Amino acid sequence: MVTKECFEEDYMRVYNFMCQESIEELMLSRLTSEEFQYAKQEIMRLCKIPKEELQSKVKEEKKQENYAQLSMVEAYILHIISDIDYSRSVDETNKEIEALLERNLTRSEKR
């Protein structure tokens, strides 16, 4: 099958590559040591900002028109802070679920 974008075998080649390779490793292999040091500093700075501000930054950067214009170091930073934002959200959700379960358990014990 052929699409406007690529042949099926090209698609499968990219798909197989992505299944076997980490996007993070690929990005790291393309960064210079100076870019990597900059990325580390920027990631540490961004980790300190409030959750809502981080989410807003991630959302803004992921807009399609912006994403295509990012440099490799900017894309790497976005990738890492997106993971951090996701982890924070999962942790928060897990805490909410645990609190809800604890409340339900307490209520059922009172009956």
Distance bins in CASP14 RR format, pairs under 12 A and 6 or more apart:
PFRMAT RR
TARGET T0000
AUTHOR 0000-0000-0000
RMODE 2
METHOD distances of the structure
MODEL  1
1 7 1 0 0 1 0 0 0 0 0 0 0
1 8 1 0 1 0 0 0 0 0 0 0 0
1 9 0 0 0 0 1 0 0 0 0 0 0
1 10 0 0 0 0 0 1 0 0 0 0 0
1 11 0 0 0 0 1 0 0 0 0 0 0
1 12 0 0 0 0 0 1 0 0 0 0 0
2 8 1 0 0 1 0 0 0 0 0 0 0
2 9 0 0 0 0 1 0 0 0 0 0 0
2 10 0 0 0 0 1 0 0 0 0 0 0
2 11 0 0 0 0 1 0 0 0 0 0 0
3 9 0 0 0 0 0 1 0 0 0 0 0
3 10 0 0 0 0 1 0 0 0 0 0 0
3 11 1 0 0 1 0 0 0 0 0 0 0
5 11 0 0 0 0 1 0 0 0 0 0 0
5 14 0 0 0 0 0 1 0 0 0 0 0
6 12 0 0 0 0 1 0 0 0 0 0 0
6 13 0 0 0 0 1 0 0 0 0 0 0
6 14 1 0 0 1 0 0 0 0 0 0 0
6 15 0 0 0 0 0 1 0 0 0 0 0
7 13 0 0 0 0 1 0 0 0 0 0 0
7 14 0 0 0 0 0 1 0 0 0 0 0
8 14 0 0 0 0 0 1 0 0 0 0 0
8 15 0 0 0 0 0 1 0 0 0 0 0
9 15 0 0 0 0 0 1 0 0 0 0 0
9 16 0 0 0 0 0 1 0 0 0 0 0
10 16 0 0 0 0 0 1 0 0 0 0 0
10 17 0 0 0 0 0 1 0 0 0 0 0
11 17 0 0 0 0 0 1 0 0 0 0 0
11 18 0 0 0 0 0 1 0 0 0 0 0
12 18 0 0 0 0 0 1 0 0 0 0 0
12 19 0 0 0 0 0 1 0 0 0 0 0
13 19 0 0 0 0 0 1 0 0 0 0 0
13 20 0 0 0 0 0 1 0 0 0 0 0
14 20 0 0 0 0 0 1 0 0 0 0 0
14 21 0 0 0 0 0 1 0 0 0 0 0
14 23 0 0 0 0 0 1 0 0 0 0 0
14 26 0 0 0 0 0 1 0 0 0 0 0
15 21 0 0 0 0 0 1 0 0 0 0 0
17 23 0 0 0 0 0 1 0 0 0 0 0
17 25 0 0 0 0 0 1 0 0 0 0 0
17 26 0 0 0 0 1 0 0 0 0 0 0
18 24 0 0 0 0 0 1 0 0 0 0 0
18 25 0 0 0 0 0 1 0 0 0 0 0
18 26 0 0 0 0 1 0 0 0 0 0 0
20 26 0 0 0 0 0 1 0 0 0 0 0
21 27 0 0 0 0 0 1 0 0 0 0 0
21 28 0 0 0 0 0 1 0 0 0 0 0
21 29 0 0 0 0 1 0 0 0 0 0 0
22 28 0 0 0 0 1 0 0 0 0 0 0
22 29 0 0 0 0 0 1 0 0 0 0 0
22 76 0 0 0 0 0 1 0 0 0 0 0
22 79 0 0 0 0 0 1 0 0 0 0 0
22 83 0 0 0 0 0 1 0 0 0 0 0
23 29 0 0 0 0 0 1 0 0 0 0 0
23 30 0 0 0 0 0 1 0 0 0 0 0
23 72 0 0 0 0 0 1 0 0 0 0 0
23 75 0 0 0 0 1 0 0 0 0 0 0
23 76 0 0 0 0 1 0 0 0 0 0 0
23 78 0 0 0 0 0 1 0 0 0 0 0
23 79 1 0 0 1 0 0 0 0 0 0 0
23 80 0 0 0 0 0 1 0 0 0 0 0
23 82 0 0 0 0 0 1 0 0 0 0 0
23 83 0 0 0 0 0 1 0 0 0 0 0
24 30 0 0 0 0 0 1 0 0 0 0 0
24 31 0 0 0 0 0 1 0 0 0 0 0
24 36 0 0 0 0 0 1 0 0 0 0 0
24 39 0 0 0 0 0 1 0 0 0 0 0
24 72 0 0 0 0 0 1 0 0 0 0 0
24 75 0 0 0 0 0 1 0 0 0 0 0
24 76 1 0 0 1 0 0 0 0 0 0 0
24 77 0 0 0 0 0 1 0 0 0 0 0
24 78 0 0 0 0 0 1 0 0 0 0 0
24 79 1 0 0 1 0 0 0 0 0 0 0
24 80 1 0 0 1 0 0 0 0 0 0 0
24 82 0 0 0 0 0 1 0 0 0 0 0
24 83 0 0 0 0 1 0 0 0 0 0 0
25 31 0 0 0 0 0 1 0 0 0 0 0
25 76 0 0 0 0 0 1 0 0 0 0 0
25 79 0 0 0 0 0 1 0 0 0 0 0
26 72 0 0 0 0 1 0 0 0 0 0 0
26 75 0 0 0 0 0 1 0 0 0 0 0
26 76 0 0 0 0 1 0 0 0 0 0 0
26 79 0 0 0 0 0 1 0 0 0 0 0
27 35 0 0 0 0 1 0 0 0 0 0 0
27 36 0 0 0 0 1 0 0 0 0 0 0
27 39 0 0 0 0 1 0 0 0 0 0 0
27 70 0 0 0 0 0 1 0 0 0 0 0
27 71 0 0 0 0 0 1 0 0 0 0 0
27 72 1 0 0 1 0 0 0 0 0 0 0
27 73 0 0 0 0 1 0 0 0 0 0 0
27 74 0 0 0 0 0 1 0 0 0 0 0
27 75 1 0 0 1 0 0 0 0 0 0 0
27 76 1 0 1 0 0 0 0 0 0 0 0
27 77 0 0 0 0 1 0 0 0 0 0 0
27 78 0 0 0 0 0 1 0 0 0 0 0
27 79 1 0 0 1 0 0 0 0 0 0 0
27 80 0 0 0 0 1 0 0 0 0 0 0
28 35 0 0 0 0 1 0 0 0 0 0 0
28 36 1 0 0 1 0 0 0 0 0 0 0
28 39 0 0 0 0 1 0 0 0 0 0 0
28 40 0 0 0 0 0 1 0 0 0 0 0
28 72 0 0 0 0 1 0 0 0 0 0 0
28 73 0 0 0 0 0 1 0 0 0 0 0
28 75 0 0 0 0 0 1 0 0 0 0 0
28 76 1 0 0 1 0 0 0 0 0 0 0
28 77 0 0 0 0 0 1 0 0 0 0 0
28 79 0 0 0 0 0 1 0 0 0 0 0
28 80 0 0 0 0 0 1 0 0 0 0 0
29 35 0 0 0 0 0 1 0 0 0 0 0
29 36 0 0 0 0 0 1 0 0 0 0 0
29 72 0 0 0 0 1 0 0 0 0 0 0
29 76 0 0 0 0 0 1 0 0 0 0 0
30 36 0 0 0 0 0 1 0 0 0 0 0
30 39 0 0 0 0 0 1 0 0 0 0 0
30 71 0 0 0 0 0 1 0 0 0 0 0
30 72 1 0 1 0 0 0 0 0 0 0 0
30 73 0 0 0 0 1 0 0 0 0 0 0
30 75 0 0 0 0 1 0 0 0 0 0 0
30 76 0 0 0 0 1 0 0 0 0 0 0
31 37 0 0 0 0 1 0 0 0 0 0 0
31 38 0 0 0 0 1 0 0 0 0 0 0
31 39 1 0 0 1 0 0 0 0 0 0 0
31 40 0 0 0 0 0 1 0 0 0 0 0
31 71 0 0 0 0 1 0 0 0 0 0 0
31 72 1 0 0 1 0 0 0 0 0 0 0
31 73 1 0 1 0 0 0 0 0 0 0 0
31 74 0 0 0 0 0 1 0 0 0 0 0
31 75 0 0 0 0 1 0 0 0 0 0 0
31 76 1 0 0 1 0 0 0 0 0 0 0
31 77 0 0 0 0 0 1 0 0 0 0 0
31 79 0 0 0 0 0 1 0 0 0 0 0
31 80 0 0 0 0 0 1 0 0 0 0 0
32 38 0 0 0 0 1 0 0 0 0 0 0
32 39 0 0 0 0 0 1 0 0 0 0 0
32 71 0 0 0 0 0 1 0 0 0 0 0
32 72 0 0 0 0 1 0 0 0 0 0 0
32 73 0 0 0 0 1 0 0 0 0 0 0
32 76 0 0 0 0 0 1 0 0 0 0 0
33 39 0 0 0 0 0 1 0 0 0 0 0
33 40 0 0 0 0 0 1 0 0 0 0 0
33 73 0 0 0 0 0 1 0 0 0 0 0
34 40 0 0 0 0 0 1 0 0 0 0 0
34 41 0 0 0 0 0 1 0 0 0 0 0
34 73 0 0 0 0 1 0 0 0 0 0 0
35 41 0 0 0 0 0 1 0 0 0 0 0
35 42 0 0 0 0 0 1 0 0 0 0 0
35 71 0 0 0 0 1 0 0 0 0 0 0
35 72 1 0 0 1 0 0 0 0 0 0 0
35 73 1 0 1 0 0 0 0 0 0 0 0
35 74 0 0 0 0 1 0 0 0 0 0 0
35 75 0 0 0 0 0 1 0 0 0 0 0
35 76 1 0 0 1 0 0 0 0 0 0 0
35 77 0 0 0 0 1 0 0 0 0 0 0
36 42 0 0 0 0 0 1 0 0 0 0 0
36 43 0 0 0 0 0 1 0 0 0 0 0
36 72 0 0 0 0 0 1 0 0 0 0 0
36 73 1 0 0 1 0 0 0 0 0 0 0
36 76 0 0 0 0 1 0 0 0 0 0 0
36 77 0 0 0 0 0 1 0 0 0 0 0
36 80 0 0 0 0 0 1 0 0 0 0 0
37 43 0 0 0 0 0 1 0 0 0 0 0
37 44 0 0 0 0 0 1 0 0 0 0 0
37 73 0 0 0 0 0 1 0 0 0 0 0
38 44 0 0 0 0 0 1 0 0 0 0 0
38 45 0 0 0 0 0 1 0 0 0 0 0
38 71 0 0 0 0 0 1 0 0 0 0 0
38 72 0 0 0 0 0 1 0 0 0 0 0
38 73 1 0 0 1 0 0 0 0 0 0 0
38 74 0 0 0 0 1 0 0 0 0 0 0
38 76 0 0 0 0 1 0 0 0 0 0 0
38 77 0 0 0 0 1 0 0 0 0 0 0
39 45 0 0 0 0 0 1 0 0 0 0 0
39 46 0 0 0 0 0 1 0 0 0 0 0
39 71 0 0 0 0 0 1 0 0 0 0 0
39 72 0 0 0 0 1 0 0 0 0 0 0
39 73 1 0 1 0 0 0 0 0 0 0 0
39 74 0 0 0 0 1 0 0 0 0 0 0
39 75 0 0 0 0 1 0 0 0 0 0 0
39 76 1 0 1 0 0 0 0 0 0 0 0
39 77 1 0 1 0 0 0 0 0 0 0 0
39 78 0 0 0 0 0 1 0 0 0 0 0
39 79 0 0 0 0 1 0 0 0 0 0 0
39 80 1 0 0 1 0 0 0 0 0 0 0
39 81 0 0 0 0 0 1 0 0 0 0 0
40 46 0 0 0 0 0 1 0 0 0 0 0
40 47 0 0 0 0 0 1 0 0 0 0 0
40 73 0 0 0 0 0 1 0 0 0 0 0
40 76 0 0 0 0 0 1 0 0 0 0 0
40 77 0 0 0 0 1 0 0 0 0 0 0
40 80 0 0 0 0 1 0 0 0 0 0 0
41 47 0 0 0 0 0 1 0 0 0 0 0
41 48 0 0 0 0 0 1 0 0 0 0 0
41 73 0 0 0 0 0 1 0 0 0 0 0
41 77 0 0 0 0 1 0 0 0 0 0 0
42 48 0 0 0 0 0 1 0 0 0 0 0
42 49 0 0 0 0 0 1 0 0 0 0 0
42 57 0 0 0 0 0 1 0 0 0 0 0
42 73 0 0 0 0 1 0 0 0 0 0 0
42 74 0 0 0 0 1 0 0 0 0 0 0
42 76 0 0 0 0 1 0 0 0 0 0 0
42 77 1 0 1 0 0 0 0 0 0 0 0
42 78 0 0 0 0 0 1 0 0 0 0 0
42 80 0 0 0 0 1 0 0 0 0 0 0
42 81 0 0 0 0 1 0 0 0 0 0 0
43 49 0 0 0 0 0 1 0 0 0 0 0
43 54 0 0 0 0 0 1 0 0 0 0 0
43 57 0 0 0 0 0 1 0 0 0 0 0
43 73 0 0 0 0 0 1 0 0 0 0 0
43 74 0 0 0 0 0 1 0 0 0 0 0
43 76 0 0 0 0 1 0 0 0 0 0 0
43 77 1 0 1 0 0 0 0 0 0 0 0
43 78 0 0 0 0 0 1 0 0 0 0 0
43 79 0 0 0 0 1 0 0 0 0 0 0
43 80 1 0 1 0 0 0 0 0 0 0 0
43 81 1 0 0 1 0 0 0 0 0 0 0
43 82 0 0 0 0 0 1 0 0 0 0 0
43 83 0 0 0 0 0 1 0 0 0 0 0
43 84 1 0 0 1 0 0 0 0 0 0 0
43 85 0 0 0 0 0 1 0 0 0 0 0
44 77 0 0 0 0 0 1 0 0 0 0 0
44 80 0 0 0 0 0 1 0 0 0 0 0
44 81 0 0 0 0 0 1 0 0 0 0 0
44 84 0 0 0 0 0 1 0 0 0 0 0
45 53 0 0 0 0 0 1 0 0 0 0 0
45 54 0 0 0 0 0 1 0 0 0 0 0
45 57 0 0 0 0 0 1 0 0 0 0 0
45 77 0 0 0 0 1 0 0 0 0 0 0
45 81 0 0 0 0 0 1 0 0 0 0 0
46 53 0 0 0 0 1 0 0 0 0 0 0
46 54 1 0 0 1 0 0 0 0 0 0 0
46 55 0 0 0 0 0 1 0 0 0 0 0
46 56 0 0 0 0 0 1 0 0 0 0 0
46 57 1 0 0 1 0 0 0 0 0 0 0
46 58 0 0 0 0 1 0 0 0 0 0 0
46 61 0 0 0 0 0 1 0 0 0 0 0
46 74 0 0 0 0 0 1 0 0 0 0 0
46 77 1 0 0 1 0 0 0 0 0 0 0
46 78 0 0 0 0 1 0 0 0 0 0 0
46 80 0 0 0 0 1 0 0 0 0 0 0
46 81 1 0 1 0 0 0 0 0 0 0 0
46 82 0 0 0 0 0 1 0 0 0 0 0
46 83 0 0 0 0 0 1 0 0 0 0 0
46 84 1 0 0 1 0 0 0 0 0 0 0
46 85 0 0 0 0 1 0 0 0 0 0 0
46 88 0 0 0 0 0 1 0 0 0 0 0
47 53 0 0 0 0 0 1 0 0 0 0 0
47 54 1 0 0 1 0 0 0 0 0 0 0
47 57 0 0 0 0 0 1 0 0 0 0 0
47 77 0 0 0 0 0 1 0 0 0 0 0
47 80 0 0 0 0 1 0 0 0 0 0 0
47 81 1 0 0 1 0 0 0 0 0 0 0
47 83 0 0 0 0 0 1 0 0 0 0 0
47 84 1 0 0 1 0 0 0 0 0 0 0
47 85 0 0 0 0 1 0 0 0 0 0 0
47 87 0 0 0 0 0 1 0 0 0 0 0
47 88 0 0 0 0 1 0 0 0 0 0 0
48 54 0 0 0 0 1 0 0 0 0 0 0
48 81 0 0 0 0 0 1 0 0 0 0 0
48 84 0 0 0 0 0 1 0 0 0 0 0
49 55 0 0 0 0 1 0 0 0 0 0 0
49 56 0 0 0 0 1 0 0 0 0 0 0
49 57 1 0 0 1 0 0 0 0 0 0 0
49 58 0 0 0 0 0 1 0 0 0 0 0
49 81 0 0 0 0 1 0 0 0 0 0 0
49 84 0 0 0 0 0 1 0 0 0 0 0
49 85 0 0 0 0 0 1 0 0 0 0 0
49 88 0 0 0 0 0 1 0 0 0 0 0
50 56 0 0 0 0 1 0 0 0 0 0 0
50 57 0 0 0 0 0 1 0 0 0 0 0
50 85 0 0 0 0 0 1 0 0 0 0 0
50 88 0 0 0 0 0 1 0 0 0 0 0
51 57 0 0 0 0 0 1 0 0 0 0 0
51 58 0 0 0 0 0 1 0 0 0 0 0
51 81 0 0 0 0 0 1 0 0 0 0 0
51 84 0 0 0 0 1 0 0 0 0 0 0
51 85 1 0 0 1 0 0 0 0 0 0 0
51 86 0 0 0 0 0 1 0 0 0 0 0
51 87 0 0 0 0 0 1 0 0 0 0 0
51 88 1 0 1 0 0 0 0 0 0 0 0
51 89 0 0 0 0 1 0 0 0 0 0 0
51 91 0 0 0 0 0 1 0 0 0 0 0
51 92 1 0 0 1 0 0 0 0 0 0 0
52 58 0 0 0 0 0 1 0 0 0 0 0
52 59 0 0 0 0 0 1 0 0 0 0 0
52 85 0 0 0 0 0 1 0 0 0 0 0
52 88 0 0 0 0 0 1 0 0 0 0 0
52 89 0 0 0 0 0 1 0 0 0 0 0
52 92 0 0 0 0 0 1 0 0 0 0 0
53 59 0 0 0 0 0 1 0 0 0 0 0
53 60 0 0 0 0 0 1 0 0 0 0 0
53 81 0 0 0 0 0 1 0 0 0 0 0
53 85 0 0 0 0 0 1 0 0 0 0 0
53 88 0 0 0 0 0 1 0 0 0 0 0
54 60 0 0 0 0 0 1 0 0 0 0 0
54 61 0 0 0 0 0 1 0 0 0 0 0
54 77 0 0 0 0 0 1 0 0 0 0 0
54 78 0 0 0 0 0 1 0 0 0 0 0
54 80 0 0 0 0 0 1 0 0 0 0 0
54 81 1 0 0 1 0 0 0 0 0 0 0
54 82 0 0 0 0 1 0 0 0 0 0 0
54 83 0 0 0 0 0 1 0 0 0 0 0
54 84 1 0 0 1 0 0 0 0 0 0 0
54 85 1 0 1 0 0 0 0 0 0 0 0
54 86 0 0 0 0 0 1 0 0 0 0 0
54 87 0 0 0 0 0 1 0 0 0 0 0
54 88 1 0 0 1 0 0 0 0 0 0 0
54 89 0 0 0 0 0 1 0 0 0 0 0
55 61 0 0 0 0 0 1 0 0 0 0 0
55 62 0 0 0 0 0 1 0 0 0 0 0
55 81 0 0 0 0 1 0 0 0 0 0 0
55 82 0 0 0 0 1 0 0 0 0 0 0
55 84 0 0 0 0 0 1 0 0 0 0 0
55 85 1 0 1 0 0 0 0 0 0 0 0
55 86 0 0 0 0 1 0 0 0 0 0 0
55 88 0 0 0 0 1 0 0 0 0 0 0
55 89 0 0 0 0 1 0 0 0 0 0 0
55 92 0 0 0 0 0 1 0 0 0 0 0
56 62 0 0 0 0 0 1 0 0 0 0 0
56 63 0 0 0 0 0 1 0 0 0 0 0
56 81 0 0 0 0 0 1 0 0 0 0 0
56 85 0 0 0 0 0 1 0 0 0 0 0
57 63 0 0 0 0 0 1 0 0 0 0 0
57 66 0 0 0 0 0 1 0 0 0 0 0
57 74 0 0 0 0 0 1 0 0 0 0 0
57 77 0 0 0 0 1 0 0 0 0 0 0
57 78 0 0 0 0 1 0 0 0 0 0 0
57 81 1 0 0 1 0 0 0 0 0 0 0
57 82 0 0 0 0 1 0 0 0 0 0 0
57 84 0 0 0 0 0 1 0 0 0 0 0
57 85 0 0 0 0 1 0 0 0 0 0 0
58 66 0 0 0 0 0 1 0 0 0 0 0
58 67 0 0 0 0 0 1 0 0 0 0 0
58 77 0 0 0 0 0 1 0 0 0 0 0
58 78 1 0 0 1 0 0 0 0 0 0 0
58 79 0 0 0 0 0 1 0 0 0 0 0
58 80 0 0 0 0 0 1 0 0 0 0 0
58 81 1 0 1 0 0 0 0 0 0 0 0
58 82 1 0 1 0 0 0 0 0 0 0 0
58 83 0 0 0 0 1 0 0 0 0 0 0
58 84 0 0 0 0 1 0 0 0 0 0 0
58 85 1 0 1 0 0 0 0 0 0 0 0
58 86 0 0 0 0 1 0 0 0 0 0 0
58 88 0 0 0 0 0 1 0 0 0 0 0
58 89 0 0 0 0 0 1 0 0 0 0 0
59 66 0 0 0 0 0 1 0 0 0 0 0
59 67 0 0 0 0 0 1 0 0 0 0 0
59 78 0 0 0 0 0 1 0 0 0 0 0
59 81 0 0 0 0 0 1 0 0 0 0 0
59 82 0 0 0 0 1 0 0 0 0 0 0
59 85 0 0 0 0 1 0 0 0 0 0 0
60 66 1 0 0 1 0 0 0 0 0 0 0
60 67 0 0 0 0 0 1 0 0 0 0 0
60 70 0 0 0 0 0 1 0 0 0 0 0
60 78 0 0 0 0 1 0 0 0 0 0 0
60 81 0 0 0 0 0 1 0 0 0 0 0
60 82 0 0 0 0 0 1 0 0 0 0 0
61 67 1 0 0 1 0 0 0 0 0 0 0
61 68 0 0 0 0 0 1 0 0 0 0 0
61 69 0 0 0 0 0 1 0 0 0 0 0
61 70 1 0 0 1 0 0 0 0 0 0 0
61 71 0 0 0 0 0 1 0 0 0 0 0
61 74 1 0 0 1 0 0 0 0 0 0 0
61 75 0 0 0 0 1 0 0 0 0 0 0
61 76 0 0 0 0 0 1 0 0 0 0 0
61 77 0 0 0 0 1 0 0 0 0 0 0
61 78 1 0 1 0 0 0 0 0 0 0 0
61 79 0 0 0 0 0 1 0 0 0 0 0
61 80 0 0 0 0 0 1 0 0 0 0 0
61 81 0 0 0 0 1 0 0 0 0 0 0
61 82 0 0 0 0 1 0 0 0 0 0 0
61 85 0 0 0 0 0 1 0 0 0 0 0
62 68 0 0 0 0 0 1 0 0 0 0 0
62 70 0 0 0 0 1 0 0 0 0 0 0
62 74 0 0 0 0 0 1 0 0 0 0 0
62 75 0 0 0 0 0 1 0 0 0 0 0
62 78 1 0 0 1 0 0 0 0 0 0 0
62 79 0 0 0 0 0 1 0 0 0 0 0
62 81 0 0 0 0 0 1 0 0 0 0 0
62 82 1 0 0 1 0 0 0 0 0 0 0
62 85 0 0 0 0 0 1 0 0 0 0 0
63 69 0 0 0 0 0 1 0 0 0 0 0
63 70 0 0 0 0 0 1 0 0 0 0 0
63 78 0 0 0 0 0 1 0 0 0 0 0
64 70 0 0 0 0 0 1 0 0 0 0 0
66 74 0 0 0 0 1 0 0 0 0 0 0
66 75 0 0 0 0 0 1 0 0 0 0 0
66 78 0 0 0 0 1 0 0 0 0 0 0
67 74 0 0 0 0 1 0 0 0 0 0 0
67 75 1 0 0 1 0 0 0 0 0 0 0
67 78 1 0 0 1 0 0 0 0 0 0 0
67 79 0 0 0 0 0 1 0 0 0 0 0
67 82 0 0 0 0 0 1 0 0 0 0 0
68 74 0 0 0 0 0 1 0 0 0 0 0
68 75 0 0 0 0 1 0 0 0 0 0 0
69 75 0 0 0 0 1 0 0 0 0 0 0
69 78 0 0 0 0 0 1 0 0 0 0 0
70 76 0 0 0 0 1 0 0 0 0 0 0
70 77 0 0 0 0 1 0 0 0 0 0 0
70 78 1 0 0 1 0 0 0 0 0 0 0
70 79 0 0 0 0 1 0 0 0 0 0 0
71 77 0 0 0 0 1 0 0 0 0 0 0
71 78 0 0 0 0 0 1 0 0 0 0 0
72 78 0 0 0 0 0 1 0 0 0 0 0
72 79 0 0 0 0 0 1 0 0 0 0 0
73 79 0 0 0 0 0 1 0 0 0 0 0
73 80 0 0 0 0 0 1 0 0 0 0 0
74 80 0 0 0 0 0 1 0 0 0 0 0
74 81 0 0 0 0 0 1 0 0 0 0 0
75 81 0 0 0 0 0 1 0 0 0 0 0
75 82 0 0 0 0 0 1 0 0 0 0 0
76 82 0 0 0 0 0 1 0 0 0 0 0
76 83 0 0 0 0 0 1 0 0 0 0 0
77 83 0 0 0 0 0 1 0 0 0 0 0
77 84 0 0 0 0 0 1 0 0 0 0 0
78 84 0 0 0 0 0 1 0 0 0 0 0
78 85 0 0 0 0 0 1 0 0 0 0 0
79 85 0 0 0 0 0 1 0 0 0 0 0
79 86 0 0 0 0 0 1 0 0 0 0 0
80 86 0 0 0 0 0 1 0 0 0 0 0
80 87 0 0 0 0 0 1 0 0 0 0 0
81 87 0 0 0 0 0 1 0 0 0 0 0
81 88 0 0 0 0 0 1 0 0 0 0 0
82 88 0 0 0 0 0 1 0 0 0 0 0
82 89 0 0 0 0 0 1 0 0 0 0 0
83 89 0 0 0 0 0 1 0 0 0 0 0
83 90 0 0 0 0 0 1 0 0 0 0 0
84 90 0 0 0 0 0 1 0 0 0 0 0
84 91 0 0 0 0 0 1 0 0 0 0 0
85 91 0 0 0 0 0 1 0 0 0 0 0
85 92 0 0 0 0 0 1 0 0 0 0 0
86 92 0 0 0 0 0 1 0 0 0 0 0
86 93 0 0 0 0 0 1 0 0 0 0 0
87 93 0 0 0 0 0 1 0 0 0 0 0
87 94 0 0 0 0 0 1 0 0 0 0 0
88 94 0 0 0 0 0 1 0 0 0 0 0
88 95 0 0 0 0 0 1 0 0 0 0 0
89 95 0 0 0 0 0 1 0 0 0 0 0
89 96 0 0 0 0 0 1 0 0 0 0 0
90 96 0 0 0 0 0 1 0 0 0 0 0
90 97 0 0 0 0 0 1 0 0 0 0 0
91 97 0 0 0 0 0 1 0 0 0 0 0
91 98 0 0 0 0 0 1 0 0 0 0 0
92 98 0 0 0 0 0 1 0 0 0 0 0
92 99 0 0 0 0 0 1 0 0 0 0 0
93 99 0 0 0 0 0 1 0 0 0 0 0
93 100 0 0 0 0 0 1 0 0 0 0 0
94 100 0 0 0 0 0 1 0 0 0 0 0
94 101 0 0 0 0 0 1 0 0 0 0 0
95 101 0 0 0 0 0 1 0 0 0 0 0
95 102 0 0 0 0 0 1 0 0 0 0 0
96 102 0 0 0 0 0 1 0 0 0 0 0
96 103 0 0 0 0 0 1 0 0 0 0 0
97 103 0 0 0 0 0 1 0 0 0 0 0
97 104 0 0 0 0 0 1 0 0 0 0 0
98 104 0 0 0 0 0 1 0 0 0 0 0
98 105 0 0 0 0 0 1 0 0 0 0 0
99 105 0 0 0 0 0 1 0 0 0 0 0
99 106 0 0 0 0 0 1 0 0 0 0 0
100 106 0 0 0 0 0 1 0 0 0 0 0
100 107 0 0 0 0 0 1 0 0 0 0 0
101 107 0 0 0 0 0 1 0 0 0 0 0
101 108 0 0 0 0 0 1 0 0 0 0 0
102 108 0 0 0 0 0 1 0 0 0 0 0
102 109 0 0 0 0 0 1 0 0 0 0 0
103 109 0 0 0 0 0 1 0 0 0 0 0
103 110 0 0 0 0 0 1 0 0 0 0 0
104 110 0 0 0 0 0 1 0 0 0 0 0
104 111 0 0 0 0 0 1 0 0 0 0 0
105 111 0 0 0 0 0 1 0 0 0 0 0
END
